[in-house]
Amino acid sequence: MKTNFYKLLCGCLILMIAVCNLEAFAQDVNSKMAAGPDGQPGPSDDQVITMTTATGDFSWTSSGSPRWVSIYLRPLMDTYEKIRLSNIQVGFNEIPPPGASIYIETKPGSGPQGAIVRTYYSQAQIPEVVMSEEGSYQIHIRFYSTNVSTISFSYEKVAYYEFGEDVTSNGDYSFTIGKETVADGDHSFAGGYRSKSKGTYSFAIGAYSSANGYSSLAAGYGSVTNSSYSFATGYYTRAGYAALSSGWRALSNAHISMAQGYETQSNSYSAAVFGRYNVGSTSADKYNWVDSNTIFEIGIGSSANARENAFTVLKNGKIGIGEEMHSDAQMAGDYKLFVNGGIKSTAVRVMQAPWADFVFEKEYKLRSLAEVKSYIEENKRLPDMPSAEQVGEEGVDLAEVNAKLLQKIEELTLYLLEQEDRIKQLESRLK
């Protein structure tokens, strides 16, 4: 009997201890449930906002001194949504302690837990929350500090659209479709496979294409727009500021330039190139108008190491045909057309003045044949004609040399006329 009594007494003591511990545990749980984010207890206040419109404002004034305030935004649309908060103002009855902050978490209505997949701050430092699944949600925003007195902010539902697998629309009113596409820019579109639209109002479609600039478009495989107002399409094309590239590895590196074709390069400001493997001088100015730089090229090269132009136009109006490389020496002088190779034509007219008629003027001083003979013996050429060395270095001006040749023919005619007069005089004497 004593043994049973002692066992019963021990059991009662154990039960009393367990009840005391359970009561203490319950008090601790209740204390923690009422505590703020720092684990300290304190009064709270809950507010619920039903978003009946796409935008709205909220203001609240405390009737006491709560340590934190929970605001529940309840969107009505059963779709993916981004909620942006702005103009957040929090007033305190006293200076808040270090660590005062805003917490954003999900509070599901009929929707699942963990509905919000992204919470971040934009460039304007505005909290944004993005919902991952359809359903009815409450977005829980907790303002925590000491003695919160007033809270006000504006809210806005920002549209974005995602269709496909592992696609991401971070920009406002952005649209993604396909697989692993990303639309970071506001009002941007990314479609296909791993395409990215980073700039505002940008458009990227295809595979691995990237539209990085404002109002830019990249389409194809690996095409990239690196600046604003640019357009790149094809296979691994690149386009700079307000530039256009199209084809296979075409590069429009300069501002407001265009490259089209097979591995063409537009390196000069406001220039256009076509064909394949054009010269595309790397020393050209990409940002400013320079007269000696190219404005138009047609490439006929065979490889990246054998670039050649069929046609080249400079910004000063000079034209090169068959130029293998653009050269300042070849393009020097006042000439407008340069041809590397022969020219075949059915007719050529040269507008040239003055002509050689001055030889027949009375004032013209004709050299004596003795003077001509002496000059030839000394210089090995006719007077007023270029030397072989000069022609080799500078070439021949056809209009000028034709006038010189006519001058010599007219001088020769005068010599013949003088000889004719002398012959007649001799004949008259012989009679």
C-alpha positions, 0 to 999 in steps of 0.5 A: 500500500505504501509503495502504491501511495508513494507512486501516486504521490510522485505521479501527482508531483510530476503532473503538477510540474508539467502543468506549470511548465505548460502554462509557462510555455503558453505564456511565453508563446503568447508573449512572442506572438505579441512581440515585434520583430525584435522579439520585444512585446508591445501593442500593435494595430492592424489595418486592411486595404482592399485595392478596388482601383489600380492606384490609391492612397492610404493614411492612418493616425494612431489612437494610442502608441503602437510599436508596430502597425500591420497594413494588409493590401488585398488585391482583387484581380486574380492574376499575377501582379506587382504592387508598388509603394511610393511616398511612404511617410511614417511619423513617430511620437518620439525618435525611433531607435536604430533598426526601425524598418519595414517588413513585407510578407504574404498573408494568403486569402484563398491563395497559397502560402509564399505567394510573393516571390520577389521583394526589392527596391527599385532605382527610386528606392520604392518597395515593390512586391511581385506575386508568383501565382494567381489567387486572392492575396493579402500583402502584409506590410509591417511598419515597426518602430517605437510609438508609431503615430502616423502612416501614409503611402500611395500604392499602384498595381503595375502590370507585367506579363509572363508566359513560358518556362522560367521567364522573368518580367522585372520591368513595369508593363513588361512582357516575356514569353518563351524559355528563360527570357528576361524583361528588365526594362520598363515597357520592354519585351523579351521572347524566345530562348534566353533573350534579354530586354534591359532597356526601357521600351526595348525589344529582344527576340530570338535566342541569346539576343540582348536589347540593352539600350533605350528604345532598342531592338535585338532580333536573331541569334546572339544579336546585341544592341549596346546603346539607345535607339539601335537595331541589330538583327541576324547572327551575332550582330552588334549595334551602337548608338542609333546604329543598325546592323544586319546579317552575319556578325555585322558590327555597327560600332560607330554612332548613327552608322549601319553595317549590313552583310557578312562580317562587315564593320562600320567604324566611322561616324554616320557611315554605311557599309555593305557586302563582306569583309570591308576595310572599315578603318579602326582609326576612324572617329566613331563619334564626330564628323571627320572629312577624311573618314569613310561614309560609304563602303562596299566590301569584297574581302575574302576573310577577316585577314584579307579585307578589301573594298570595291567602292569607298566614299569619304566624307569630303566627297572623294571616291575610291574604286578597287581600293584594297586599303584606304590610304591618305597617300592615295586619297591626297590632293584635290582629286575626287575619283581614285581607281585601282585598275584600268578604265574602259570607256566609249567616250570621255569629255574633260572640261579644261581651260586654258587650252594651248591656243596661246602658242599662236598669239603674237606675244608668244616667244617661241624657243629657237631650235638651238635652244630646244636642242640644248635643253634636250641634251641637258634634261633628256626631255622636251621643255615644259614636259614632266620627267619620268621620275615625276610621273612615277611619283605623282602620275600624269594629269591627262588634261594637263598633259594633253594640253602640253602635247598640243602646245608642242604640236603647235610649236612644231607647226610654227617651226615647219612654217618657218622652214617653209618660208626659208625654203621658198626664199632659197628657191626664189634665189636659185631662179 
